[in-house]
């Protein structure tokens, strides 16, 4: 990827901007990092200084430490790093997620990080940023991944909850602790507004969203309820890691579900041991990924995470773009879907 005017280079630490002297979502400790969002495969420990979206500061400090050396930036507000002009733009992935726009000598690249195009009441909507070069994720970069409207999925989940309640069962929903849990709580707040119970591992990030002004349905921690409480008829959210642990003993014959884009693949729900699977993702599906590349106007594309070879080959052969796939130390290390 090296040329005379390279805006980005691939180094052992990750994508590097020579003109600005910074890395974007670096894999190893570096002096200066611009991070796209707070998921652990993008925001890692050990960097000398962090730049990111100001609204995501609470998430980063909870994950990386209260004394994190961090500079927050408003969406769309340009700032200089070395000889590079940088700005952050909403990615629509989770609260505080950002695309990094980098301009050097008139050439513009955008590192999208993780992103989605579908409406989500828990975070700012995706903003299309025209560019010469685009670095895209490819988490769900296969044609089989096509999402149904999110509102329909939430309606199905609410109907499932109501049916379980009529049978006196607990609806136990497993979801990722940052992003998916809060999206569900925001969506439910716009529907029935009923209280939802949380596994302790979800409480901190839910508080971070509330502190940032995101409206969520009322919540209470499972651990704060009396030991005799069996949560019949209630909805409980928990991280996937809680499945098949002793924590599950709190509930009598719960109905279980997993909310994730991975539920699109037939057999995933059964292999993971859930009663139901709801297909709802915080990443772009195949059609939105290709549409986004088209709409940026980029002629050069780097596929940096997920099904990178498939997407890069399609963009070369079907779109005539200069598209390449790179190996990422993030592959397989994420905590969202």
For each residue, the residues with C-beta under 8 A, 3 or more apart:
1: 6 8 9 10 302 324 326
2: 6 9
3: 6
4:
5: 104 105 107
6: 1 2 3 9 18
7: 17 19 84 102 104 107 108 109 133
8: 1 15 16 17 24 102 109 111 133 135 302
9: 1 2 6 15 16 17 18
10: 1 14 15 16 326
11: 14 15 16 23
12: 28
13: 16 23 26 27 28 29 30
14: 10 11 23 24 25 26 27 28 30 329
15: 8 9 10 11 23 24 25 26 111 135 302 304
16: 8 9 10 11 13 22 23 26
17: 7 8 9 20 21 22 23 24 81 82 84 102 104
18: 6 9 21
19: 7 82 83 84 104 105
20: 17 81 82 83 84 86 102 104
21: 17 18 31 32 81 82
22: 16 17 30 32 33 34 51 81 82 84
23: 11 13 14 15 16 17 26 30 32 33 34
24: 8 14 15 17 33 34 35 36 100 102 111 135
25: 14 15 33 34 35 36 42 43 111 113 330
26: 13 14 15 16 23 29 30 33 44 47
27: 13 14 44 328 329 330
28: 12 13 14 44 46 329
29: 13 26 44 45 46 47 48
30: 13 14 22 23 26 33 47 48
31: 21 47 48 49
32: 21 22 23 47 48 49 51 81
33: 22 23 24 25 26 30 47 48 49 50 51
34: 22 23 24 25 50 51 52 81 86 88 100
35: 24 25 38 42 43 50 51 52 60
36: 24 25 42 52 91 97 98 99 100 111 112 113 114
37: 42 43 52 53 56 59 91 93 94 96 97 98 113 114
38: 35 42 43 56 59 60 63 94 96 178
39: 42 43 94 114 178 179 334 335 336
40: 43 44 63 333 334 335
41: 44 330 333 334 335
42: 25 35 36 37 38 39 113 114 330
43: 25 35 37 38 39 40 50 52 60 63 64
44: 26 27 28 29 40 41 47
45: 29 64
46: 28 29
47: 26 29 30 31 32 33 44 50
48: 29 30 31 32 33 69
49: 31 32 33 69 70 71
50: 33 34 35 43 47 60 64 68 69 70 71
51: 22 32 33 34 35 70 71 72 73 79 81 86
52: 34 35 36 37 43 56 57 60 70 71 72 73 88 96 98
53: 37 56 57 72 73 74 75 88 96 97 98
54: 57 72 73 74
55: 72 75 95 96 124 212
56: 37 38 52 53 59 60 72 95 96 97 98
57: 52 53 54 60 61 70 72 96
58: 61 62 208 211 212
59: 37 38 56 62 63 94 95 96 178 205 208
60: 35 38 43 50 52 56 57 63 64 68 70 96
61: 57 58 64 65 66 68 70
62: 58 59 204 205 208
63: 38 40 43 59 60
64: 43 45 50 60 61 68
65: 61 68
66: 61
67:
68: 50 60 61 64 65
69: 48 49 50
70: 49 50 51 52 57 60 61
71: 49 50 51 52
72: 51 52 53 54 55 56 57
73: 51 52 53 54 77 79 87 88
74: 53 54 77 88
75: 53 55 88 89 90 98 124 127
76: 87 88 89 127
77: 73 74 87 88
78: 85 86 87
79: 51 73 85 86 87
80: 83 84 85 86
81: 17 20 21 22 32 34 51 84 86
82: 17 19 20 21 22
83: 19 20 80 104
84: 7 17 19 20 22 80 81 102 103 104
85: 78 79 80 102 103 104
86: 20 34 51 78 79 80 81 100 101 102 103
87: 73 76 77 78 79 101
88: 34 52 53 73 74 75 76 77 98 99 100 101
89: 75 76 98 99 101 110 127 129
90: 75 97 98 99 123 124 125 126 127
91: 36 37 97 98 99 112 113 114 115 116 126
92: 97 115 116 117 118 120 123 124 125 126 127
93: 37 97 113 114 115 116 123 179 282 283 336
94: 37 38 39 59 97 114 122 123 178 179 182 282 336
95: 55 56 59 122 123 179 182 208 209 212 214
96: 37 38 52 53 55 56 57 59 60 123 212
97: 36 37 53 56 90 91 92 93 94 113 114 115 123
98: 36 37 52 53 56 75 88 89 90 91 113
99: 36 88 89 90 91 110 111 112 113 115 127 129
100: 24 34 36 86 88 110 111 113
101: 86 87 88 89 108 109 110 129 131
102: 7 8 17 20 24 84 85 86 108 109 110 111
103: 84 85 86 106 107 108
104: 5 7 17 19 20 83 84 85 107
105: 5 19
106: 103
107: 5 7 103 104 132 133
108: 7 101 102 103 130 131 132 133
109: 7 8 101 102 131 132 133 134 135
110: 89 99 100 101 102 129 131 133 134 135 296 298
111: 8 15 24 25 36 99 100 102 135
112: 36 91 99 115 134 135 136 137 292
113: 25 36 37 42 91 93 97 98 99 100 137
114: 36 37 39 42 91 93 94 97 137 139 282 283 305 336
115: 91 92 93 97 99 112 126 137 283 284 292
116: 91 92 93 120 126 281 282 283 284 288
117: 92 126 284 288 291 292
118: 92 147 149 150 288
119: 125 150
120: 92 116 123 125 150 183 186 282
121: 183 186 187 189 190 214 215
122: 94 95 179 182 183 185 186 209 214 216
123: 90 92 93 94 95 96 97 120 179 183 214
124: 55 75 90 92 127
125: 90 92 119 120
126: 90 91 92 115 116 117
127: 75 76 89 90 92 99 124
128: 292 295 296
129: 89 99 101 110 296
130: 108 296 297
131: 101 108 109 110 134 296 297 298
132: 107 108 109 297 298 299 300
133: 7 8 107 108 109 110 298 299 300 301 302
134: 109 110 112 131 293 296 298 300 301 302
135: 8 15 24 109 110 111 112 301 302 304
136: 112 289 292 293 301 302 303 304 311
137: 112 113 114 115 141 283 284 289 303 304 305 306
138: 141 289 303 304 305 306 307 308 310 311 325
139: 114 261 283 305 306 307 334 337
140: 145 261 264 281 283 284 285 286 289 306 307
141: 137 138 145 286 289 303 306 307 308 310 311
142: 145 286 307 310
143: 146 286
144: 264 265 286
145: 140 141 142 261 264 281 285 286
146: 143 264 285 286 287
147: 118 150 261 264 279 280 281 285
148: 152 153 279
149: 118 152 153
150: 118 119 120 147 153 154 187 280
151: 154 155 187
152: 148 149 155 156
153: 148 149 150 156 157 278 279 280
154: 150 151 157 158 184 187 188 191 280
155: 151 152 158 159
156: 152 153 159 160 278
157: 153 154 160 161 173 184 257 259 278
158: 154 155 161 162 188 191 192
159: 155 156 162 163
160: 156 157 163 164 171 255 257 276
161: 157 158 164 165 171 235
162: 158 159 165 166
163: 159 160 166 167
164: 160 161 167 169 170 171 233 255
165: 161 162 168 169 171 232 233 234
166: 162 163
167: 163 164
168: 165 232 233
169: 164 165 232 233 253 254 255
170: 164 230 231 232 233 234 235 236 251 252 253 254 255
171: 160 161 164 165 234 235 236 254 255 257
172: 236 238 248 251 254 255 256 257
173: 157 184 235 236 237 238 256 257 258 259 278
174: 237 238 239 240 242 243 256 257 258 259 274
175: 180 181 184 237 238 239 240 258 259 260
176: 179 180 181 239 240 260 335 336 337
177: 180 181 201 202 205 239 335
178: 38 39 59 94 181 182 205 335 336
179: 39 93 94 95 122 123 176 182 183 282 336
180: 175 176 177 183 184 259 260 280 282 336 337
181: 175 176 177 178 184 185 198 202 205 206 237
182: 94 95 122 178 179 185 186 205 206 209 214 216
183: 120 121 122 123 179 180 186 187 280 282
184: 154 157 173 175 180 181 187 188 196 237 259
185: 122 181 182 188 189 196 206 209 216 217 219 237
186: 120 121 122 182 183 189 190 209 214 215 216 217
187: 121 150 151 154 183 184 190 191
188: 154 158 184 185 191 192 193 194 196 217 235
189: 121 185 186 193 215 216 217
190: 121 186 187
191: 154 158 187 188
192: 158 188 217
193: 188 189 217 218
194: 188 217 218 235
195: 217 218 219 220 234
196: 184 185 188 217 218 219 220 234 235 236 237
197: 219 220 221 222 225 231 234 235 236 237
198: 181 202 203 206 219 220 221 222 236 237 238
199: 202 221 222 236 237 238 239 242 247
200: 203 221 222 223
201: 177 204 238 239 241 242
202: 177 181 198 199 205 206 237 238 239
203: 198 200 206 207 219 221
204: 62 201 207 208
205: 59 62 177 178 181 182 202 208 209
206: 181 182 185 198 202 203 209 210 216 219
207: 203 204 210 211
208: 58 59 62 95 204 205 211 212
209: 95 122 182 185 186 205 206 212 214 216
210: 206 207 213 214 216
211: 58 207 208
212: 55 58 95 96 208 209
213: 210
214: 95 121 122 123 182 186 209 210
215: 121 186 189
216: 122 182 185 186 189 206 209 210 219
217: 185 186 188 189 192 193 194 195 196
218: 193 194 195 196
219: 185 195 196 197 198 203 206 216
220: 195 196 197 198 224 225
221: 197 198 199 200 203 224 225
222: 197 198 199 200 225 231 236 247 250
223: 200
224: 220 221
225: 197 220 221 222 229 231
226: 229
227:
228:
229: 225 226 250
230: 170 250 251 252
231: 170 197 222 225 234 236 250 251 254
232: 165 168 169 170 252
233: 164 165 168 169 170
234: 165 170 171 195 196 197 231
235: 161 170 171 173 188 194 196 197
236: 170 171 172 173 196 197 198 199 222 231 251 254
237: 173 174 175 181 184 185 196 197 198 199 202
238: 172 173 174 175 198 199 201 202 242 243 247
239: 174 175 176 177 199 201 202 242
240: 174 175 176 243 258 272
241: 201 245
242: 174 199 201 238 239 245 247 248
243: 174 238 240 248 256 272 273 274
244: 248 273
245: 241 242 248
246: 249
247: 199 222 238 242 250
248: 172 242 243 244 245 251 254
249: 246
250: 222 229 230 231 247
251: 170 172 230 231 236 248 254
252: 170 230 232
253: 169 170
254: 169 170 171 172 231 236 248 251
255: 160 164 169 170 171 172 275 276
256: 172 173 174 243 273 274 275 276
257: 157 160 171 172 173 174 274 275 276 277 278
258: 173 174 175 240 262 263 269 272 274 276 277 278
259: 157 173 174 175 180 184 263 277 278 280
260: 175 176 180 263 277 278 279 280 281 337
261: 139 140 145 147 264 279 280 281 282 283 285 337
262: 258 265 268 337
263: 258 259 260 268 269 277 278 279
264: 140 144 145 146 147 261 268 279
265: 144 262 268
266:
267: 270 271
268: 262 263 264 265 271 272 277
269: 258 263 272 274 276 277
270: 267 273
271: 267 268
272: 240 243 258 268 269
273: 243 244 256 270
274: 174 243 256 257 258 269 277
275: 255 256 257
276: 160 255 256 257 258 269
277: 257 258 259 260 263 268 269 274
278: 153 156 157 173 257 258 259 260 263
279: 147 148 153 260 261 263 264
280: 147 150 153 154 180 183 259 260 261
281: 116 140 145 147 260 261 285 337
282: 93 94 114 116 120 179 180 183 261 336 337
283: 93 114 115 116 137 139 140 261 336 337
284: 115 116 117 137 140 288 289 292
285: 140 145 146 147 261 281 288 289
286: 140 141 142 143 144 145 146 289 290
287: 146 290 291
288: 116 117 118 284 285 291 292
289: 136 137 138 140 141 284 285 286 292 293 311
290: 286 287 293 294 314 315 319
291: 117 287 288 294 295
292: 112 115 117 128 136 284 288 289 295 296
293: 134 136 289 290 296 298 301 315 319 321
294: 290 291 319
295: 128 291 292
296: 110 128 129 130 131 134 292 293
297: 130 131 132
298: 110 131 132 133 134 293 301 321
299: 132 133 321 322
300: 132 133 134 321 322 323
301: 133 134 135 136 293 298 312 315 321 322 323 324
302: 1 8 15 133 134 135 136 323 324 325 326
303: 136 137 138 141 306 308 309 311 312 315 323 324 325 326
304: 15 135 136 137 138 308 326 328 330
305: 114 137 138 139 308 328 330 331
306: 137 138 139 140 141 303 311 331
307: 138 139 140 141 142 310 311
308: 138 141 303 304 305 311 312 325 326 328
309: 303 312 313 325
310: 138 141 142 307 313 314
311: 136 138 141 289 303 306 307 308 314 315 323 325
312: 301 303 308 309 315 316 323 324 325
313: 309 310 316 317 323
314: 290 310 311 317 318 319
315: 290 293 301 303 311 312 318 319 321 323
316: 312 313 319 320 321 322 323
317: 313 314
318: 314 315
319: 290 293 294 314 315 316 323
320: 316
321: 293 298 299 300 301 315 316
322: 299 300 301 316
323: 300 301 302 303 311 312 313 315 316 319
324: 1 301 302 303 312
325: 138 302 303 308 309 311 312
326: 1 10 302 303 304 308
327: 331
328: 27 304 305 308 331
329: 14 27 28 333
330: 25 27 41 42 304 305 333 334
331: 305 306 327 328
332:
333: 40 41 329 330
334: 39 40 41 139 330 337
335: 39 40 41 176 177 178
336: 39 93 94 114 176 178 179 180 282 283
337: 139 176 180 260 261 262 281 282 283 334
